[in-house]
Amino acid sequence: MEHDHRTGQHAEHGHQHAATGDDAAALGALLDLDAEVLHTYLSELADWIGQLAGEPGPRRILDVGSGTGTGAFALLGRFGQAEVIAVDVSGPLLERLRAKAEALGVAGRVETVQADLDTAWPSVGRVDLTWASSSLHHLADPDRVLAEVFAALRPGGLLIVAEMESFPRFLPDDFGLGRPGLEARCHAVLAEDRASSLPHLGSDWAARLSAAGFTVEAERPFSIELQPPLPAGTGEYAEASLRRVRSALGGRMDAGDLATLDILLSDGPEGLRQRADLSVRTARTVWAARRPAEDR
């Protein structure tokens, strides 16, 4: 889901990077923390999708850019008879997804497919519902992939696209140990990178969905603002998120700001896991689009 996750076709600086090794482990942990902390959003979204899908509900669900299965498991929980085909470019992330499926007792309902969607569309057969969360903007040619999704969906089938409106913020706006606005400055620097490395971020997805032949049925914004008492794991989630931010920044900020980030990422009393002033603030937009039932 967010943070420029390198899931499916995701890459912070380029389209063809598959998370491996230590990076895959760190990214997998971050994705799982995202699901843990934002479980209320995922539950609300899954219920909304259930209302849109109607009865008897989807039997075959395709997760495009599945990562560790945040969306897959939310949808399996909502649709008790469904099976999920999870597609991602990263073998280690899919391995983590399979382990989670075993632990949750749903391994028999999950199929994983390792594929680079910028190269070729995998053979997934006909599906009833497709889920693409924070994955389309990482593709080199999202319009081609949307055409493939359209072809894979049965007539009347539903596509759910979730995209980020803002990356998560955790610190008070006035935080900066003498220089307020630290987090805003970090994200401003990274936004410059994304403008070139992720040209489809912030696209008019409704227009692109319509151009691919879908009927856009709904566009729903989700504003997420979690205040204390926060879900378990929030401090760890903030630390994992800002650690990736710190790595992406390199030395491209004032030395004082970088030093403050290092303090936040330490085990000291100012570290993120020890702080009592954290919150979680982010925004996402979700589009529900359908392949017309009369299209056969």
Secondary structure, DSSP 4 states (H G I P E B T S, - for coil): --TT--STT--TT-S-----HHHHHHHHHHHHHHHHHTHHHHHHHHHHHHHHH-SS--SEEEEET-TTTHHHHHHHHH-TT-EEEEEES-HHHHHHHHHHHHHHT-GGGEEEEE--TTT-------EEEEEEES-GGGSS-HHHHHHHHHHHEEEEEEEEEEEEEEEEE-S-TT-STTSS-HHHHHHHHHHHHHHHH-TTTT--HHHHHHHTT-EEEEEEEEEEEE-SSPPTTHHHHHHHHHHHHHHHHTT-S-HHHHHHHHHHTSSSTTSGGG-SS--EEEEEEEEEEE--TT--
